[in-house]
Amino acid sequence: MQPMNAGMAPGGSREREWAAEIYRQLDAAYGMPDWRPYYAPVDELVLTILSQNTNDVNSLRAFEALKAHYPTWHAVLAAPVDELTYTIRIGGLGPQKAPRIQAALSRILEERGNFDLDFLAEWPVDQALDWLTGFNGIGPKTASIVLLFCFGKPAFPVDTHITRVTRRLGLAGTKDSPEKIQHIWEALVPGEWYYSLHLNFIRHGREVCRAPKPRCAACVLSTVCRYPDKTV
């Protein structure tokens, strides 16, 4: 089987079989997590903004600092931007993230009259994605995280780990964007697989298919991987 970037279009039967085998191998190795929402949708949105270009530990610390300092989203919106920037500083890029958070909260309040995104549960995925990505600083990954993790909707978020692993497997070209990789996976696997596949890919990327040097000898995907620079 040749990598997709060698001329194959995603969605063919051979590519779907390849993707299904990857899904099965990851589930066998890491288990199939049950979907359940951890955060309210606005909390998830803000946390995901804070997670941009930083690690999970620091983004969570920044989120906890924000929630400890401000009792309501109204208070976050009303805060001086310099104060909010300082509050979330541990997450990095505070001068960019603080205005994004306030702009998102302002738009939600203006359009919806409250800080409730539950209406997205009733919207088609494409419509919900279009609405969320209309916010400054919110791209397909952030929007897909909110839809998948809060509402169980079939949107597949692609982070740096999923991008790296998908390219190495050969399912995407070495320069394919996260957005293209999202479209590839959404064409290859059913929506009910997205949650498990997303989480297991991230775990695999952190523990095994690491940057810069993957642990190919310990990889459960070695038989289906087309990475030319395997470390075995």
Secondary structure by P-SEA (a helix, b strand, c coil): ccccccccccccaaaaaaaaaaaaaaaaaccbbbbbbcccaaaaaaaaaaaccccaaaaaaaaaaaaaacccaaaaaaccaaaaaaaaccccaaaaaaaaaaaaaaaaaaacccccccccccccaaaaaaaaaccccccaaaaaaaaaaaccccbbbbcaaaaaaaaaaccccccccaaaaaaaaaacccccaaaaaaaaaaaaaacccccccccccccccccccccccccc
